[in-house]
Every structure is written in structure tokens, then in C-alpha cells.
């Protein structure tokens, strides 16, 4: 697994409003496009270079494509990156204050320490 690549995806998608909306509306398509078109560019690699660290694993791709923040956390994605992106994408879907954040936490309530390693 390339936690760095997953975290870079989460970070870059969160920093570009149009990309955030695209990921909200078409997660699988956005993940495939980003992996194909942006991963190498963002990581400043030669275009012809092709290594496994420039591609998501099937498990990472699946979790990103289904907005599965619990699985991403279990895989070692940084929780602050998923949280800030999820706020941008899903906070508007909740009526109560902090509703999205409470839902996010509730879905991770089963996780106990030690937490998955989030270092990259």
C-alpha cells in the first residue's frame, strides 16, 4: 500500500473545489482519472515511469471509490485528511450541527488503540 499516494489524493482533492465536487459526484471516475492523470504529475515523476507506488492497490482504490473513510483509516490513511475532505463533501447533507462529524466518529467508534500506523 502507498499511504503516501492515498494521502496525496485526499489532500489534493480537498484543496481544489471543482475536484472536491467531482469526487463527491463521481468517486470511482475521479479516483481512476486522478490515478491515471495526476498521480505522476503531482509527485513530480517522469511520465514514462511506472511503479507500484504510483498506483493504488485494489483495496485502496475500492475504499476511495466508495467514500469508505473507515476502510481508509484501517489502511493507514491520515484521519485528518479524510475528515477535512468529508466535511467539504458531506457536511451539507446533515441538518444538525456537527452532524457529519458525529456520523464520521460513530462509524469509527469500533476502532481501539493502538490505531493503525498513519506514518508515510
VEXRO-416192 format. One record per atom (N, C-alpha, C): residue in one letter; residue number from 1; x, y, z; atom name. Coordinates in steps of 0.05 Angstrom, whole numbers. Example, Ala and Ser with C-alpha at 12.3 -4.5 7.8 and 13.67 -1.06 7.14 Angstrom:
<rs>
banu,kolse,X,Y,Z,bavex
A,1,264,-114,156,N
A,1,246,-90,156,CA
A,1,264,-66,156,C
S,2,257,-45,142,N
S,2,273,-21,143,CA
S,2,258,1,157,C
</rs>
This chain:
<rs>
banu,kolse,X,Y,Z,bavex
X,1,17,-24,0,N
X,1,0,0,0,CA
X,1,18,25,0,C
X,2,9,45,-15,N
X,2,23,70,-14,CA
X,2,6,90,1,C
X,3,11,91,27,N
X,3,-4,110,43,CA
X,3,1,139,34,C
X,4,26,143,24,N
X,4,33,170,14,CA
X,4,15,177,-9,C
X,5,11,159,-28,N
X,5,-5,165,-51,CA
X,5,-35,169,-44,C
X,6,-45,153,-26,N
X,6,-73,156,-16,CA
X,6,-75,184,-2,C
X,7,-57,190,15,N
X,7,-58,215,29,CA
X,7,-55,239,10,C
X,8,-38,236,-10,N
X,8,-35,257,-30,CA
X,8,-61,261,-46,C
X,9,-74,239,-52,N
X,9,-101,241,-65,CA
X,9,-120,257,-48,C
X,10,-123,249,-23,N
X,10,-141,262,-5,CA
X,10,-134,292,-2,C
X,11,-109,298,1,N
X,11,-100,325,5,CA
X,11,-106,342,-20,C
X,12,-99,332,-44,N
X,12,-102,348,-68,CA
X,12,-131,352,-75,C
X,13,-147,331,-71,N
X,13,-176,333,-78,CA
X,13,-189,354,-59,C
X,14,-181,354,-34,N
X,14,-192,373,-15,CA
X,14,-184,402,-21,C
X,15,-163,407,-35,N
X,15,-153,434,-39,CA
X,15,-163,447,-65,C
X,16,-179,432,-80,N
X,16,-189,443,-106,CA
X,16,-219,439,-107,C
X,17,-235,461,-104,N
X,17,-264,459,-101,CA
X,17,-277,442,-123,C
X,18,-270,447,-148,N
X,18,-282,432,-170,CA
X,18,-276,402,-168,C
X,19,-252,396,-160,N
X,19,-244,368,-157,CA
X,19,-259,355,-133,C
X,20,-263,371,-112,N
X,20,-278,361,-89,CA
X,20,-306,353,-97,C
X,21,-319,371,-113,N
X,21,-346,366,-122,CA
X,21,-347,342,-142,C
X,22,-327,341,-159,N
X,22,-325,318,-177,CA
X,22,-323,292,-162,C
X,23,-306,291,-141,N
X,23,-303,267,-125,CA
X,23,-329,260,-110,C
X,24,-343,280,-101,N
X,24,-369,275,-87,CA
X,24,-389,262,-107,C
X,25,-390,273,-131,N
X,25,-410,264,-150,CA
X,25,-402,238,-165,C
X,26,-376,234,-171,N
X,26,-367,211,-186,CA
X,26,-341,201,-174,C
X,27,-343,188,-150,N
X,27,-319,179,-136,CA
X,27,-302,160,-152,C
X,28,-314,139,-164,N
X,28,-298,119,-178,CA
X,28,-284,132,-203,C
X,29,-299,148,-217,N
X,29,-288,161,-241,CA
X,29,-266,181,-233,C
X,30,-269,195,-211,N
X,30,-249,214,-202,CA
X,30,-224,200,-193,C
X,31,-227,178,-179,N
X,31,-204,162,-170,CA
X,31,-188,152,-194,C
X,32,-202,140,-213,N
X,32,-189,130,-237,CA
X,32,-174,152,-253,C
X,33,-188,174,-256,N
X,33,-176,197,-271,CA
X,33,-151,207,-256,C
X,34,-154,212,-230,N
X,34,-131,222,-214,CA
X,34,-108,204,-215,C
X,35,-113,178,-212,N
X,35,-91,159,-212,CA
X,35,-77,159,-240,C
X,36,-92,160,-261,N
X,36,-82,160,-288,CA
X,36,-68,186,-296,C
X,37,-81,209,-289,N
X,37,-72,234,-300,CA
X,37,-56,252,-280,C
X,38,-61,249,-254,N
X,38,-49,268,-235,CA
X,38,-28,256,-217,C
X,39,-29,231,-211,N
X,39,-11,219,-192,CA
X,39,18,225,-199,C
X,40,26,219,-223,N
X,40,53,222,-231,CA
X,40,61,252,-232,C
X,41,43,268,-242,N
X,41,48,297,-244,CA
X,41,51,309,-216,C
X,42,34,303,-198,N
X,42,34,314,-171,CA
X,42,59,305,-156,C
X,43,67,281,-161,N
X,43,91,270,-147,CA
X,43,117,277,-162,C
X,44,114,292,-184,N
X,44,137,302,-199,CA
X,44,155,280,-210,C
X,45,142,260,-222,N
X,45,156,237,-233,CA
X,45,158,240,-264,C
X,46,176,225,-275,N
X,46,178,224,-304,CA
X,46,153,210,-314,C
X,47,141,221,-336,N
X,47,116,210,-347,CA
X,47,119,180,-354,C
X,48,142,172,-364,N
X,48,146,144,-372,CA
X,48,149,126,-348,C
X,49,154,137,-325,N
X,49,159,120,-301,CA
X,49,133,106,-292,C
X,50,136,81,-286,N
X,50,112,66,-277,CA
X,50,121,47,-255,C
X,51,113,53,-231,N
X,51,119,35,-209,CA
X,51,94,31,-192,C
X,52,95,11,-175,N
X,52,71,5,-159,CA
X,52,64,28,-140,C
X,53,84,44,-132,N
X,53,77,65,-113,CA
X,53,63,88,-127,C
X,54,61,87,-154,N
X,54,45,107,-168,CA
X,54,17,97,-175,C
X,55,10,75,-163,N
X,55,-17,64,-167,CA
X,55,-29,56,-141,C
X,56,-55,59,-138,N
X,56,-69,49,-115,CA
X,56,-71,19,-116,C
X,57,-72,6,-93,N
X,57,-79,-22,-92,CA
X,57,-109,-24,-98,C
X,58,-118,-48,-104,N
X,58,-147,-52,-108,CA
X,58,-163,-44,-84,C
X,59,-152,-51,-60,N
X,59,-165,-44,-35,CA
X,59,-167,-14,-31,C
X,60,-145,0,-36,N
X,60,-145,29,-34,CA
X,60,-165,42,-54,C
X,61,-163,33,-78,N
X,61,-180,43,-100,CA
X,61,-209,39,-93,C
X,62,-216,15,-82,N
X,62,-243,10,-74,CA
X,62,-253,27,-52,C
X,63,-236,31,-32,N
X,63,-244,48,-9,CA
X,63,-247,78,-18,C
X,64,-229,87,-35,N
X,64,-232,114,-45,CA
X,64,-257,117,-63,C
X,65,-262,97,-79,N
X,65,-284,98,-98,CA
X,65,-311,96,-85,C
X,66,-312,86,-60,N
X,66,-338,84,-46,CA
X,66,-340,103,-22,C
X,67,-321,122,-20,N
X,67,-320,141,2,CA
X,67,-320,127,29,C
X,68,-305,105,31,N
X,68,-304,89,56,CA
X,68,-282,99,74,C
X,69,-288,119,90,N
X,69,-267,131,108,CA
X,69,-258,111,129,C
X,70,-275,93,138,N
X,70,-267,73,158,CA
X,70,-246,55,146,C
X,71,-250,45,122,N
X,71,-231,28,109,CA
X,71,-205,43,104,C
X,72,-207,68,95,N
X,72,-183,84,90,CA
X,72,-167,87,116,C
X,73,-181,92,139,N
X,73,-167,94,164,CA
X,73,-153,68,171,C
X,74,-168,46,167,N
X,74,-156,19,173,CA
X,74,-132,14,156,C
X,75,-131,25,132,N
X,75,-109,21,114,CA
X,75,-86,40,120,C
X,76,-90,59,138,N
X,76,-69,77,146,CA
X,76,-70,105,135,C
X,77,-92,112,121,N
X,77,-96,140,112,CA
X,77,-98,158,136,C
X,78,-88,182,133,N
X,78,-88,200,156,CA
X,78,-117,210,161,C
X,79,-127,206,186,N
X,79,-155,213,192,CA
X,79,-162,243,189,C
X,80,-142,261,192,N
X,80,-148,289,189,CA
X,80,-153,296,159,C
X,81,-139,281,142,N
X,81,-143,286,113,CA
X,81,-171,277,104,C
X,82,-179,253,114,N
X,82,-206,244,107,CA
X,82,-227,262,120,C
X,83,-223,270,145,N
X,83,-243,286,158,CA
X,83,-247,313,144,C
X,84,-225,327,137,N
X,84,-229,353,125,CA
X,84,-242,350,97,C
X,85,-235,330,83,N
X,85,-247,325,57,CA
X,85,-277,318,60,C
X,86,-283,300,79,N
X,86,-311,292,83,CA
X,86,-328,316,92,C
X,87,-316,334,108,N
X,87,-331,358,116,CA
X,87,-338,374,91,C
X,88,-319,378,73,N
X,88,-324,393,48,CA
X,88,-345,380,31,C
X,89,-345,353,31,N
X,89,-364,339,13,CA
X,89,-391,333,25,C
X,90,-392,327,51,N
X,90,-416,316,62,CA
X,90,-429,332,85,C
X,91,-416,353,95,N
X,91,-428,368,117,CA
X,91,-455,379,110,C
X,92,-458,387,85,N
X,92,-484,399,75,CA
X,92,-507,379,76,C
X,93,-501,354,78,N
X,93,-522,333,77,CA
X,93,-535,329,105,C
X,94,-525,341,125,N
X,94,-535,337,153,CA
X,94,-548,363,163,C
X,95,-571,360,176,N
X,95,-586,383,186,CA
X,95,-575,393,213,C
X,96,-567,374,230,N
X,96,-559,383,257,CA
X,96,-530,392,257,C
X,97,-523,410,275,N
X,97,-496,420,278,CA
X,97,-477,397,283,C
X,98,-454,396,270,N
X,98,-434,375,273,CA
X,98,-445,347,266,C
X,99,-467,346,252,N
X,99,-478,320,245,CA
X,99,-460,303,229,C
X,100,-446,314,210,N
X,100,-427,298,194,CA
X,100,-404,288,210,C
X,101,-393,306,227,N
X,101,-371,298,244,CA
X,101,-378,276,264,C
X,102,-402,278,275,N
X,102,-411,258,294,CA
X,102,-416,231,280,C
X,103,-426,232,255,N
X,103,-430,208,240,CA
X,103,-403,195,233,C
X,104,-384,212,225,N
X,104,-357,203,219,CA
X,104,-345,188,244,C
X,105,-347,201,267,N
X,105,-337,189,292,CA
X,105,-351,164,299,C
X,106,-378,164,296,N
X,106,-393,140,303,CA
X,106,-384,116,287,C
X,107,-379,120,261,N
X,107,-370,98,243,CA
X,107,-342,88,250,C
X,108,-327,104,265,N
X,108,-300,96,273,CA
X,108,-299,88,303,C
X,109,-322,87,316,N
X,109,-323,82,345,CA
X,109,-312,54,352,C
X,110,-313,35,334,N
X,110,-304,8,339,CA
X,110,-274,6,340,C
X,111,-260,26,330,N
X,111,-231,25,328,CA
X,111,-219,31,356,C
X,112,-201,14,365,N
X,112,-189,17,391,CA
X,112,-159,21,387,C
X,113,-146,31,408,N
X,113,-117,34,406,CA
X,113,-103,8,409,C
X,114,-81,3,398,N
X,114,-66,23,382,CA
X,114,-79,26,355,C
X,115,-80,51,346,N
X,115,-92,57,320,CA
X,115,-73,48,298,C
X,116,-84,45,274,N
X,116,-67,38,251,CA
X,116,-45,59,248,C
X,117,-22,50,238,N
X,117,1,68,233,CA
X,117,-7,87,210,C
X,118,-5,113,216,N
X,118,-12,132,195,CA
X,118,13,147,184,C
X,119,36,137,192,N
X,119,61,150,181,CA
X,119,64,143,152,C
X,120,76,161,137,N
X,120,81,156,108,CA
X,120,111,154,103,C
</rs>
